[in-house]
Amino acid sequence: MINSARPLEGKTVLIVDDQKFLRNILAQGLKGAGAKVVEASDGFEGLSILGLGDRMSDRMEAMKRQRPDMFAGAADRRAIDCVVSDIRMSPMNGLEMLKAVRSGFSSARRDLPFVVMSAHADEPLIGAAIALDAHGFVAKPVSQAEIVERILRAQRIQLQIKPSEAYALLIVPELNAAMMETDVGKLAESVVAVIRAGDVAALAGQNQVTVGLHELKADDVLADDVKTTSGRLVIPSGTKVTIALIAALGDLAKIAKLVDKVAVRR
């Protein structure tokens, strides 16, 4: 039974953000909710806490050679119950870290609960976070009550995890460099590939109806792309709707302006 005063009692949360002040604020709130907190200043430091897997991407291999100090305390590594991460960090951003976890490039379980802290400026990247099966999103500036709720919800959601190879297809840009429109286009193409590689997308029925995003049901199959009002792809047509996806879309309504309605087959 969850202690309402300390709902995160017994949980260890990894906060990943390059702003120490923000990490401190979040850590105080989560400790007040009963959690143990571990902090990292970027995605690679976060991975060093989770532990690198037996196989790594070329970029991860290079970063490990550049930053061997990150692994000095590997023996003291603690099991992490949930990651709360910003997106825009250097040298490794939050999406690269999430991709590494989902691809099996870390010692953590591939379905590790992962909550993304996001702002409106991150709108071009939201589709990638969805494709990487982020458990949820919280808008910046972060509300302590919302972050606790997202962590608790992430613990309950059972991901339909895709094969490692599907996540490895996703193109994640290095956000410390200027991001060109061509990069966004390639990112969108890889989002489609990742989601369609993993989803069965078997029609629940032959009837096509148009519904509001808040009316989506598990096992619906999208007949339209879900986009932002500015035209950014969030979820491609053919995707099978899950409870986790419905929850993530509810979060995103506070961060990005999404289309109101979408056609589905059910």
Accessible surface in RSA format (square Angstrom, percent):
REM  Atomic radii and reference values for relative SASA: ProtOr
REM  Chains: A
REM  Algorithm: Lee & Richards
REM  Probe-radius: 1.40
REM  Slices: 20
REM RES _ NUM      All-atoms   Total-Side   Main-Chain    Non-polar    All polar
REM                ABS   REL    ABS   REL    ABS   REL    ABS   REL    ABS   REL
RES MET A   1   245.76 127.3 155.71 103.0  90.05 214.4 132.39 112.6 113.37 150.2
RES ILE A   2   106.88  60.8  86.58  64.5  20.30  48.9  91.62  66.0  15.25  41.4
RES ASN A   3    77.06  53.1  64.60  62.4  12.46  30.0  25.48  61.3  51.58  49.9
RES SER A   4   110.16  93.1  80.35 107.2  29.81  68.7  52.44 111.7  57.72  80.9
RES ALA A   5    79.23  72.8  52.85  81.6  26.38  60.0  63.56  89.5  15.66  41.5
RES ARG A   6    96.10  40.3  95.60  48.7   0.50   1.2  34.38  47.0  61.71  37.4
RES PRO A   7    26.91  19.6  18.21  16.6   8.69  31.6  18.33  15.1   8.58  53.3
RES LEU A   8     0.03   0.0   0.03   0.0   0.00   0.0   0.03   0.0   0.00   0.0
RES GLU A   9    97.03  55.7  79.77  60.4  17.26  41.1  43.87  84.9  53.16  43.4
RES GLY A  10    63.68  78.5   0.00   N/A  63.68  78.5  35.37  97.1  28.31  63.4
RES LYS A  11    70.70  34.5  70.68  43.4   0.02   0.0  27.48  24.7  43.22  46.0
RES THR A  12    11.85   8.4  11.85  12.0   0.00   0.0   0.00   0.0  11.85  17.9
RES VAL A  13     0.10   0.1   0.10   0.1   0.00   0.0   0.10   0.1   0.00   0.0
RES LEU A  14     0.00   0.0   0.00   0.0   0.00   0.0   0.00   0.0   0.00   0.0
RES ILE A  15     0.04   0.0   0.04   0.0   0.00   0.0   0.04   0.0   0.00   0.0
RES VAL A  16     0.00   0.0   0.00   0.0   0.00   0.0   0.00   0.0   0.00   0.0
RES ASP A  17     0.00   0.0   0.00   0.0   0.00   0.0   0.00   0.0   0.00   0.0
RES ASP A  18    69.79  48.9  45.06  44.8  24.74  58.5  16.78  39.5  53.01  52.9
RES GLN A  19    99.38  55.6  94.49  69.1   4.89  11.6  28.94  61.6  70.45  53.4
RES LYS A  20   130.71  63.8 125.46  77.0   5.24  12.5  91.23  82.1  39.48  42.0
RES PHE A  21   156.99  78.5 151.07  93.6   5.93  15.4 153.49  93.1   3.50  10.0
RES LEU A  22    31.54  17.6  31.31  22.4   0.24   0.6  31.31  22.0   0.23   0.6
RES ARG A  23    24.70  10.4  24.70  12.6   0.00   0.0   0.00   0.0  24.70  15.0
RES ASN A  24    52.90  36.5  51.04  49.3   1.86   4.5  13.37  32.2  39.53  38.2
RES ILE A  25    71.15  40.5  69.94  52.1   1.20   2.9  70.10  50.5   1.05   2.9
RES LEU A  26     1.59   0.9   1.59   1.1   0.00   0.0   1.59   1.1   0.00   0.0
RES ALA A  27     3.94   3.6   3.94   6.1   0.00   0.0   3.94   5.6   0.00   0.0
RES GLN A  28   121.06  67.7 109.27  79.9  11.79  28.1  41.74  88.8  79.33  60.2
RES GLY A  29    23.81  29.4   0.00   N/A  23.81  29.4  16.41  45.0   7.40  16.6
RES LEU A  30     0.60   0.3   0.60   0.4   0.00   0.0   0.60   0.4   0.00   0.0
RES LYS A  31   110.73  54.0 102.96  63.2   7.77  18.5  53.21  47.9  57.52  61.3
RES GLY A  32    49.64  61.2   0.00   N/A  49.64  61.2  35.35  97.0  14.29  32.0
RES ALA A  33    10.19   9.4   6.91  10.7   3.28   7.5   9.62  13.5   0.57   1.5
RES GLY A  34     6.03   7.4   0.00   N/A   6.03   7.4   0.35   1.0   5.68  12.7
RES ALA A  35     6.74   6.2   0.00   0.0   6.74  15.3   0.18   0.3   6.56  17.4
RES LYS A  36   123.90  60.4 118.67  72.8   5.23  12.4  68.96  62.1  54.94  58.5
RES VAL A  37    18.49  12.2   0.46   0.4  18.03  43.5   0.46   0.4  18.03  48.9
RES VAL A  38    24.56  16.2  20.89  18.9   3.67   8.8  24.56  21.3   0.00   0.0
RES GLU A  39    55.35  31.8  39.02  29.5  16.33  38.9  17.94  34.7  37.41  30.5
RES ALA A  40     1.28   1.2   0.00   0.0   1.28   2.9   1.28   1.8   0.00   0.0
RES SER A  41    41.14  34.8  39.36  52.5   1.78   4.1  24.75  52.7  16.40  23.0
RES ASP A  42     2.62   1.8   2.62   2.6   0.00   0.0   0.91   2.1   1.72   1.7
RES GLY A  43     0.00   0.0   0.00   N/A   0.00   0.0   0.00   0.0   0.00   0.0
RES PHE A  44     0.10   0.0   0.06   0.0   0.04   0.1   0.06   0.0   0.04   0.1
RES GLU A  45    43.87  25.2  43.87  33.2   0.00   0.0   3.62   7.0  40.24  32.9
RES GLY A  46     0.00   0.0   0.00   N/A   0.00   0.0   0.00   0.0   0.00   0.0
RES LEU A  47     0.01   0.0   0.01   0.0   0.00   0.0   0.01   0.0   0.00   0.0
RES SER A  48     8.56   7.2   3.88   5.2   4.68  10.8   0.07   0.1   8.49  11.9
RES ILE A  49    32.74  18.6  28.50  21.2   4.24  10.2  32.74  23.6   0.00   0.0
RES LEU A  50    12.17   6.8   3.24   2.3   8.93  22.5   5.09   3.6   7.08  19.1
RES GLY A  51     0.83   1.0   0.00   N/A   0.83   1.0   0.83   2.3   0.00   0.0
RES LEU A  52    25.96  14.5   6.15   4.4  19.81  49.8   6.15   4.3  19.81  53.3
RES GLY A  53    17.19  21.2   0.00   N/A  17.19  21.2   8.73  24.0   8.45  18.9
RES ASP A  54   163.97 114.9 121.26 120.7  42.71 101.0  42.44  99.9 121.53 121.2
RES ARG A  55   120.44  50.6 115.90  59.1   4.54  10.8  65.97  90.2  54.47  33.0
RES MET A  56    35.01  18.1  13.98   9.3  21.02  50.1  13.98  11.9  21.02  27.9
RES SER A  57    37.99  32.1  30.53  40.7   7.46  17.2  33.42  71.2   4.57   6.4
RES ASP A  58   129.26  90.5 119.43 118.9   9.83  23.3  39.70  93.4  89.56  89.3
RES ARG A  59    75.04  31.5  65.96  33.6   9.08  21.6  49.70  67.9  25.34  15.4
RES MET A  60     4.41   2.3   4.41   2.9   0.00   0.0   2.42   2.1   1.99   2.6
RES GLU A  61    68.80  39.5  68.67  51.9   0.13   0.3  18.61  36.0  50.18  41.0
RES ALA A  62    30.42  28.0  29.61  45.7   0.81   1.8  29.96  42.2   0.46   1.2
RES MET A  63     8.00   4.1   8.00   5.3   0.00   0.0   8.00   6.8   0.00   0.0
RES LYS A  64    81.38  39.7  80.01  49.1   1.37   3.3  35.56  32.0  45.82  48.8
RES ARG A  65   173.94  73.0 147.26  75.1  26.68  63.5  78.50 107.3  95.43  57.8
RES GLN A  66   136.56  76.4 103.89  75.9  32.67  77.8  41.31  87.9  95.25  72.2
RES ARG A  67    43.44  18.2  43.08  22.0   0.35   0.8  21.63  29.6  21.81  13.2
RES PRO A  68    90.32  65.8  78.81  71.8  11.51  41.8  81.05  66.9   9.28  57.7
RES ASP A  69   103.77  72.7  82.97  82.6  20.80  49.2  49.35 116.2  54.42  54.3
RES MET A  70    42.02  21.8  23.30  15.4  18.72  44.6  19.94  17.0  22.07  29.2
RES PHE A  71    40.10  20.1  28.04  17.4  12.06  31.4  29.24  17.7  10.85  31.1
RES ALA A  72    95.09  87.4  52.26  80.7  42.82  97.4  65.10  91.7  29.98  79.4
RES GLY A  73    44.01  54.3   0.00   N/A  44.01  54.3  30.74  84.4  13.27  29.7
RES ALA A  74    35.86  33.0  26.94  41.6   8.91  20.3  31.10  43.8   4.76  12.6
RES ALA A  75   106.15  97.6  62.57  96.6  43.58  99.1  75.51 106.3  30.64  81.2
RES ASP A  76   119.34  83.6  98.49  98.0  20.85  49.3  37.21  87.6  82.12  81.9
RES ARG A  77    92.27  38.7  59.55  30.4  32.72  77.9  26.16  35.7  66.11  40.1
RES ARG A  78   121.51  51.0 111.47  56.8  10.04  23.9  50.27  68.7  71.25  43.2
RES ALA A  79    92.53  85.1  67.14 103.6  25.39  57.8  78.70 110.8  13.83  36.6
RES ILE A  80    16.73   9.5   0.70   0.5  16.02  38.6   0.76   0.6  15.96  43.3
RES ASP A  81    40.71  28.5  39.35  39.2   1.36   3.2   1.29   3.0  39.41  39.3
RES CYS A  82     0.27   0.2   0.27   0.3   0.00   0.0   0.27   0.7   0.00   0.0
RES VAL A  83     0.00   0.0   0.00   0.0   0.00   0.0   0.00   0.0   0.00   0.0
RES VAL A  84     0.98   0.6   0.98   0.9   0.00   0.0   0.98   0.8   0.00   0.0
RES SER A  85     0.88   0.7   0.68   0.9   0.19   0.4   0.68   1.5   0.19   0.3
RES ASP A  86     8.11   5.7   7.41   7.4   0.70   1.7   0.00   0.0   8.11   8.1
RES ILE A  87     1.09   0.6   1.09   0.8   0.00   0.0   1.09   0.8   0.00   0.0
RES ARG A  88    94.33  39.6  85.83  43.8   8.50  20.2  51.46  70.3  42.87  26.0
RES MET A  89     7.84   4.1   0.00   0.0   7.84  18.7   3.99   3.4   3.86   5.1
RES SER A  90    57.26  48.4  40.77  54.4  16.49  38.0  26.27  56.0  30.98  43.4
RES PRO A  91    57.62  42.0  54.03  49.3   3.59  13.1  54.38  44.9   3.24  20.2
RES MET A  92     4.03   2.1   4.03   2.7   0.00   0.0   4.03   3.4   0.00   0.0
RES ASN A  93     1.26   0.9   0.98   0.9   0.28   0.7   0.06   0.1   1.21   1.2
RES GLY A  94     2.64   3.3   0.00   N/A   2.64   3.3   2.37   6.5   0.26   0.6
RES LEU A  95     1.12   0.6   1.12   0.8   0.00   0.0   1.12   0.8   0.00   0.0
RES GLU A  96    17.82  10.2  13.64  10.3   4.18  10.0   9.41  18.2   8.40   6.9
RES MET A  97     0.00   0.0   0.00   0.0   0.00   0.0   0.00   0.0   0.00   0.0
RES LEU A  98     0.18   0.1   0.18   0.1   0.00   0.0   0.18   0.1   0.00   0.0
RES LYS A  99    45.48  22.2  45.48  27.9   0.00   0.0  18.87  17.0  26.61  28.3
RES ALA A 100     3.81   3.5   2.43   3.8   1.38   3.1   3.68   5.2   0.13   0.3
RES VAL A 101     0.02   0.0   0.00   0.0   0.02   0.1   0.00   0.0   0.02   0.1
RES ARG A 102     0.00   0.0   0.00   0.0   0.00   0.0   0.00   0.0   0.00   0.0
RES SER A 103     0.42   0.4   0.42   0.6   0.00   0.0   0.42   0.9   0.00   0.0
RES GLY A 104    18.73  23.1   0.00   N/A  18.73  23.1   8.50  23.3  10.23  22.9
RES PHE A 105    23.53  11.8  23.53  14.6   0.00   0.0  23.53  14.3   0.00   0.0
RES SER A 106     8.17   6.9   0.08   0.1   8.10  18.6   0.00   0.0   8.17  11.4
RES SER A 107    72.20  61.0  35.35  47.2  36.85  84.9  29.50  62.8  42.70  59.8
RES ALA A 108    19.34  17.8   3.93   6.1  15.41  35.0  13.36  18.8   5.98  15.8
RES ARG A 109   134.74  56.6 118.66  60.5  16.08  38.3  67.08  91.7  67.66  41.0
RES ARG A 110    64.27  27.0  59.49  30.3   4.78  11.4  33.06  45.2  31.21  18.9
RES ASP A 111    49.81  34.9  47.42  47.2   2.40   5.7   7.47  17.6  42.34  42.2
RES LEU A 112     3.31   1.8   3.31   2.4   0.00   0.0   3.31   2.3   0.00   0.0
RES PRO A 113     2.31   1.7   2.31   2.1   0.00   0.0   2.31   1.9   0.00   0.0
RES PHE A 114     1.11   0.6   1.11   0.7   0.00   0.0   1.11   0.7   0.00   0.0
RES VAL A 115     0.37   0.2   0.37   0.3   0.00   0.0   0.37   0.3   0.00   0.0
RES VAL A 116     2.82   1.9   2.82   2.6   0.00   0.0   2.82   2.5   0.00   0.0
RES MET A 117     0.00   0.0   0.00   0.0   0.00   0.0   0.00   0.0   0.00   0.0
RES SER A 118     0.04   0.0   0.04   0.1   0.00   0.0   0.04   0.1   0.00   0.0
RES ALA A 119    34.60  31.8  32.01  49.4   2.59   5.9  34.60  48.7   0.00   0.0
RES HIS A 120   112.35  61.4 104.67  72.8   7.68  19.6  70.40  72.6  41.95  48.8
RES ALA A 121    70.99  65.3  51.68  79.7  19.32  43.9  62.69  88.3   8.31  22.0
RES ASP A 122     4.52   3.2   4.52   4.5   0.00   0.0   0.03   0.1   4.49   4.5
RES GLU A 123    18.09  10.4  16.23  12.3   1.86   4.4   4.03   7.8  14.06  11.5
RES PRO A 124    30.55  22.3  21.17  19.3   9.38  34.1  21.23  17.5   9.32  57.9
RES LEU A 125     0.00   0.0   0.00   0.0   0.00   0.0   0.00   0.0   0.00   0.0
RES ILE A 126     0.08   0.0   0.08   0.1   0.00   0.0   0.08   0.1   0.00   0.0
RES GLY A 127     2.46   3.0   0.00   N/A   2.46   3.0   1.95   5.4   0.51   1.1
RES ALA A 128     0.51   0.5   0.00   0.0   0.51   1.2   0.00   0.0   0.51   1.3
RES ALA A 129     0.00   0.0   0.00   0.0   0.00   0.0   0.00   0.0   0.00   0.0
RES ILE A 130    10.50   6.0   5.40   4.0   5.10  12.3   6.13   4.4   4.37  11.9
RES ALA A 131     0.05   0.0   0.00   0.0   0.05   0.1   0.05   0.1   0.00   0.0
RES LEU A 132     0.00   0.0   0.00   0.0   0.00   0.0   0.00   0.0   0.00   0.0
RES ASP A 133    23.33  16.3  20.40  20.3   2.93   6.9   3.14   7.4  20.19  20.1
RES ALA A 134     6.38   5.9   0.00   0.0   6.38  14.5   0.00   0.0   6.38  16.9
RES HIS A 135     2.77   1.5   2.59   1.8   0.18   0.5   0.41   0.4   2.36   2.7
RES GLY A 136     1.11   1.4   0.00   N/A   1.11   1.4   1.11   3.0   0.00   0.0
RES PHE A 137     0.26   0.1   0.11   0.1   0.16   0.4   0.11   0.1   0.16   0.5
RES VAL A 138     0.46   0.3   0.00   0.0   0.46   1.1   0.46   0.4   0.00   0.0
RES ALA A 139    23.90  22.0  21.64  33.4   2.26   5.1  21.64  30.5   2.26   6.0
RES LYS A 140    55.12  26.9  35.52  21.8  19.60  46.7  24.69  22.2  30.43  32.4
RES PRO A 141   135.22  98.5 114.47 104.3  20.75  75.4 121.29 100.1  13.93  86.6
RES VAL A 142    27.55  18.1   1.22   1.1  26.33  63.5   1.38   1.2  26.17  71.0
RES SER A 143    46.69  39.5  37.55  50.1   9.14  21.0  33.98  72.4  12.71  17.8
RES GLN A 144    60.76  34.0  56.06  41.0   4.70  11.2  51.40 109.4   9.35   7.1
RES ALA A 145    78.15  71.9  61.26  94.5  16.89  38.4  70.59  99.4   7.56  20.0
RES GLU A 146    40.46  23.2  39.03  29.5   1.44   3.4  21.57  41.7  18.90  15.4
RES ILE A 147     0.04   0.0   0.04   0.0   0.00   0.0   0.04   0.0   0.00   0.0
RES VAL A 148    21.92  14.4  21.92  19.8   0.00   0.0  21.92  19.0   0.00   0.0
RES GLU A 149    71.25  40.9  69.00  52.2   2.25   5.4  54.01 104.5  17.24  14.1
RES ARG A 150    13.96   5.9  13.63   6.9   0.32   0.8   0.05   0.1  13.90   8.4
RES ILE A 151     0.13   0.1   0.13   0.1   0.00   0.0   0.13   0.1   0.00   0.0
RES LEU A 152    34.88  19.4  33.64  24.1   1.25   3.1  33.64  23.6   1.25   3.4
RES ARG A 153    32.39  13.6  32.39  16.5   0.00   0.0  19.06  26.1  13.33   8.1
RES ALA A 154     1.71   1.6   0.61   0.9   1.10   2.5   0.74   1.0   0.98   2.6
RES GLN A 155    55.16  30.8  29.93  21.9  25.23  60.1  17.53  37.3  37.63  28.5
RES ARG A 156   153.58  64.5 130.27  66.4  23.31  55.5  74.97 102.5  78.61  47.6
RES ILE A 157    22.50  12.8   9.78   7.3  12.72  30.6  14.95  10.8   7.54  20.5
RES GLN A 158   151.12  84.5 131.09  95.8  20.02  47.7  58.11 123.7  93.01  70.5
RES LEU A 159    27.22  15.2   4.30   3.1  22.92  57.6   4.51   3.2  22.71  61.1
RES GLN A 160   127.72  71.4 106.09  77.5  21.63  51.5  50.64 107.8  77.08  58.5
RES ILE A 161    65.34  37.2  42.05  31.3  23.30  56.1  42.05  30.3  23.30  63.2
RES LYS A 162    14.28   7.0  11.55   7.1   2.72   6.5   4.72   4.2   9.56  10.2
RES PRO A 163    78.18  57.0  67.99  62.0  10.19  37.1  77.56  64.0   0.63   3.9
RES SER A 164    18.87  15.9  16.06  21.4   2.82   6.5   4.93  10.5  13.94  19.5
RES GLU A 165   123.23  70.7 118.98  90.0   4.25  10.1  71.79 138.9  51.44  42.0
RES ALA A 166     5.11   4.7   2.16   3.3   2.95   6.7   4.13   5.8   0.98   2.6
RES TYR A 167     0.00   0.0   0.00   0.0   0.00   0.0   0.00   0.0   0.00   0.0
RES ALA A 168    49.23  45.3  32.03  49.4  17.20  39.1  32.33  45.5  16.90  44.8
RES LEU A 169    99.18  55.2  84.36  60.4  14.82  37.2  88.33  62.0  10.85  29.2
RES LEU A 170     1.07   0.6   0.00   0.0   1.07   2.7   0.00   0.0   1.07   2.9
RES ILE A 171    80.62  45.9  77.20  57.5   3.42   8.2  80.62  58.1   0.00   0.0
RES VAL A 172    21.89  14.4   2.42   2.2  19.47  46.9   2.42   2.1  19.47  52.8
RES PRO A 173    17.11  12.5   8.25   7.5   8.86  32.2  17.11  14.1   0.00   0.0
RES GLU A 174    86.17  49.5  75.32  57.0  10.85  25.8  16.72  32.3  69.45  56.7
RES LEU A 175    21.96  12.2   2.15   1.5  19.80  49.8   3.17   2.2  18.79  50.6
RES ASN A 176    98.23  67.7  55.41  53.5  42.81 103.1  23.51  56.6  74.72  72.2
RES ALA A 177    58.82  54.1  45.57  70.3  13.25  30.1  54.28  76.4   4.55  12.0
RES ALA A 178    89.61  82.4  57.93  89.4  31.68  72.1  69.85  98.4  19.76  52.3
RES MET A 179    55.80  28.9  21.79  14.4  34.01  81.0  21.79  18.5  34.01  45.1
RES MET A 180   119.08  61.7 116.72  77.2   2.36   5.6  98.94  84.1  20.14  26.7
RES GLU A 181   124.37  71.4 114.42  86.6   9.95  23.7  68.04 131.6  56.34  46.0
RES THR A 182    95.63  68.0  86.33  87.5   9.30  22.2  80.72 108.4  14.91  22.5
RES ASP A 183    47.50  33.3  45.06  44.9   2.43   5.8   6.44  15.2  41.06  41.0
RES VAL A 184    18.69  12.3  18.46  16.7   0.23   0.6  18.46  16.0   0.23   0.6
RES GLY A 185    33.77  41.6   0.00   N/A  33.77  41.6  32.45  89.1   1.32   3.0
RES LYS A 186   115.90  56.5 115.01  70.6   0.90   2.1  60.17  54.2  55.73  59.4
RES LEU A 187     3.04   1.7   3.04   2.2   0.00   0.0   3.04   2.1   0.00   0.0
RES ALA A 188    31.72  29.2  28.18  43.5   3.54   8.1  31.64  44.6   0.08   0.2
RES GLU A 189   126.97  72.9 116.01  87.8  10.96  26.1  47.10  91.1  79.87  65.2
RES SER A 190     8.25   7.0   4.03   5.4   4.22   9.7   8.01  17.1   0.24   0.3
RES VAL A 191     2.74   1.8   2.74   2.5   0.00   0.0   2.74   2.4   0.00   0.0
RES VAL A 192    39.83  26.2  39.83  36.1   0.00   0.0  39.83  34.6   0.00   0.0
RES ALA A 193    43.68  40.2  32.34  49.9  11.34  25.8  41.94  59.1   1.73   4.6
RES VAL A 194     0.00   0.0   0.00   0.0   0.00   0.0   0.00   0.0   0.00   0.0
RES ILE A 195     3.87   2.2   3.87   2.9   0.00   0.0   3.87   2.8   0.00   0.0
RES ARG A 196   119.04  50.0  99.88  50.9  19.15  45.6  46.48  63.5  72.56  44.0
RES ALA A 197    60.05  55.2  21.24  32.8  38.81  88.3  33.18  46.7  26.87  71.2
RES GLY A 198    26.33  32.5   0.00   N/A  26.33  32.5   1.55   4.2  24.78  55.5
RES ASP A 199    36.76  25.7  21.82  21.7  14.94  35.3   3.23   7.6  33.52  33.4
RES VAL A 200   120.11  79.0  91.89  83.2  28.22  68.0  99.26  86.2  20.85  56.5
RES ALA A 201    32.09  29.5  18.59  28.7  13.50  30.7  18.59  26.2  13.50  35.8
RES ALA A 202    56.22  51.7  44.70  69.0  11.52  26.2  52.96  74.6   3.26   8.6
RES LEU A 203    77.94  43.4  48.62  34.8  29.32  73.7  48.62  34.1  29.32  78.9
RES ALA A 204    64.40  59.2  21.41  33.0  43.00  97.8  33.04  46.5  31.36  83.1
RES GLY A 205    22.08  27.2   0.00   N/A  22.08  27.2  22.08  60.6   0.00   0.0
RES GLN A 206   134.56  75.2 117.67  86.0  16.90  40.2  62.40 132.8  72.16  54.7
RES ASN A 207   106.07  73.1 101.91  98.5   4.16  10.0  17.65  42.5  88.42  85.5
RES GLN A 208    96.92  54.2  67.31  49.2  29.61  70.5  17.50  37.3  79.42  60.2
RES VAL A 209    58.57  38.5  52.51  47.5   6.06  14.6  58.57  50.9   0.00   0.0
RES THR A 210    90.71  64.5  62.10  63.0  28.60  68.2  36.76  49.4  53.95  81.6
RES VAL A 211    13.22   8.7  12.13  11.0   1.10   2.6  13.22  11.5   0.00   0.0
RES GLY A 212     1.76   2.2   0.00   N/A   1.76   2.2   1.76   4.8   0.00   0.0
RES LEU A 213    28.35  15.8  22.75  16.3   5.60  14.1  23.08  16.2   5.26  14.2
RES HIS A 214   164.94  90.1 125.38  87.1  39.56 101.2 104.65 107.9  60.28  70.1
RES GLU A 215    82.69  47.5  72.92  55.2   9.77  23.3  27.70  53.6  54.99  44.9
RES LEU A 216    10.85   6.0   0.73   0.5  10.12  25.4   0.73   0.5  10.12  27.2
RES LYS A 217   123.88  60.4 120.97  74.2   2.91   6.9  73.66  66.3  50.22  53.5
RES ALA A 218    46.77  43.0  28.81  44.5  17.96  40.8  28.81  40.6  17.96  47.6
RES ASP A 219    73.60  51.6  73.22  72.9   0.38   0.9  15.47  36.4  58.13  58.0
RES ASP A 220     3.66   2.6   3.26   3.2   0.41   1.0   0.00   0.0   3.66   3.7
RES VAL A 221     5.15   3.4   4.94   4.5   0.21   0.5   4.94   4.3   0.21   0.6
RES LEU A 222     3.64   2.0   0.74   0.5   2.90   7.3   0.74   0.5   2.90   7.8
RES ALA A 223    33.94  31.2   5.64   8.7  28.30  64.4  13.25  18.7  20.69  54.8
RES ASP A 224    64.60  45.2  60.90  60.6   3.69   8.7  16.72  39.3  47.88  47.7
RES ASP A 225    55.56  38.9  41.01  40.8  14.55  34.4   5.66  13.3  49.89  49.8
RES VAL A 226     0.00   0.0   0.00   0.0   0.00   0.0   0.00   0.0   0.00   0.0
RES LYS A 227    81.15  39.6  81.15  49.8   0.00   0.0  27.53  24.8  53.62  57.1
RES THR A 228     2.26   1.6   0.28   0.3   1.98   4.7   0.28   0.4   1.98   3.0
RES THR A 229    93.18  66.3  58.16  59.0  35.02  83.5  50.68  68.1  42.50  64.3
RES SER A 230    82.55  69.8  41.94  56.0  40.61  93.6  53.38 113.7  29.17  40.9
RES GLY A 231    44.27  54.6   0.00   N/A  44.27  54.6  25.75  70.7  18.52  41.5
RES ARG A 232    67.45  28.3  64.03  32.6   3.42   8.1  16.60  22.7  50.85  30.8
RES LEU A 233    33.16  18.5  17.39  12.4  15.77  39.6  17.39  12.2  15.77  42.4
RES VAL A 234     0.46   0.3   0.46   0.4   0.00   0.0   0.46   0.4   0.00   0.0
RES ILE A 235     0.34   0.2   0.34   0.3   0.00   0.0   0.34   0.2   0.00   0.0
RES PRO A 236     1.34   1.0   1.34   1.2   0.00   0.0   1.34   1.1   0.00   0.0
RES SER A 237    26.95  22.8  26.95  36.0   0.00   0.0   6.86  14.6  20.08  28.1
RES GLY A 238    25.00  30.8   0.00   N/A  25.00  30.8  22.75  62.4   2.26   5.1
RES THR A 239     5.34   3.8   5.10   5.2   0.23   0.6   5.34   7.2   0.00   0.0
RES LYS A 240    56.97  27.8  55.34  34.0   1.62   3.9  13.09  11.8  43.87  46.7
RES VAL A 241     1.23   0.8   0.12   0.1   1.11   2.7   0.12   0.1   1.11   3.0
RES THR A 242    27.38  19.5  24.93  25.3   2.45   5.8  20.93  28.1   6.46   9.8
RES ILE A 243   125.19  71.2 122.16  91.0   3.04   7.3 122.16  88.0   3.04   8.2
RES ALA A 244    13.53  12.4  10.85  16.7   2.68   6.1  11.13  15.7   2.39   6.3
RES LEU A 245    19.55  10.9  16.24  11.6   3.31   8.3  19.15  13.5   0.39   1.1
RES ILE A 246    55.61  31.6  51.95  38.7   3.66   8.8  52.40  37.7   3.21   8.7
RES ALA A 247    19.09  17.6   9.19  14.2   9.89  22.5  18.45  26.0   0.64   1.7
RES ALA A 248     1.91   1.8   1.91   3.0   0.00   0.0   1.91   2.7   0.00   0.0
RES LEU A 249     9.72   5.4   6.49   4.6   3.23   8.1   6.85   4.8   2.87   7.7
RES GLY A 250    44.07  54.3   0.00   N/A  44.07  54.3  36.13  99.2   7.94  17.8
RES ASP A 251     6.50   4.6   4.90   4.9   1.60   3.8   0.46   1.1   6.04   6.0
RES LEU A 252     0.00   0.0   0.00   0.0   0.00   0.0   0.00   0.0   0.00   0.0
RES ALA A 253    73.63  67.7  46.08  71.1  27.55  62.7  48.29  68.0  25.35  67.1
RES LYS A 254   128.54  62.7  95.32  58.5  33.22  79.1  74.88  67.4  53.66  57.2
RES ILE A 255    14.43   8.2   1.26   0.9  13.17  31.7   6.26   4.5   8.17  22.2
RES ALA A 256     3.92   3.6   0.10   0.2   3.82   8.7   1.50   2.1   2.42   6.4
RES LYS A 257   146.19  71.3 140.50  86.2   5.69  13.6  89.33  80.4  56.86  60.6
RES LEU A 258    19.88  11.1   6.37   4.6  13.52  34.0   6.37   4.5  13.52  36.4
RES VAL A 259    46.39  30.5  42.32  38.3   4.07   9.8  45.36  39.4   1.03   2.8
RES ASP A 260   117.62  82.4 103.28 102.8  14.34  33.9  30.32  71.4  87.31  87.1
RES LYS A 261   130.11  63.5 113.73  69.8  16.38  39.0  78.42  70.6  51.69  55.1
RES VAL A 262     1.74   1.1   0.31   0.3   1.44   3.5   1.74   1.5   0.00   0.0
RES ALA A 263     6.37   5.9   6.25   9.6   0.12   0.3   6.25   8.8   0.12   0.3
RES VAL A 264     0.00   0.0   0.00   0.0   0.00   0.0   0.00   0.0   0.00   0.0
RES ARG A 265    75.20  31.6  75.20  38.3   0.00   0.0   4.67   6.4  70.53  42.7
RES ARG A 266    71.64  30.1  55.82  28.5  15.82  37.7  47.47  64.9  24.16  14.6
END  Absolute sums over single chains surface
CHAIN  1 A    12015.3       9369.3       2646.0       6635.4       5379.9
END  Absolute sums over all chains
TOTAL         12015.3       9369.3       2646.0       6635.4       5379.9
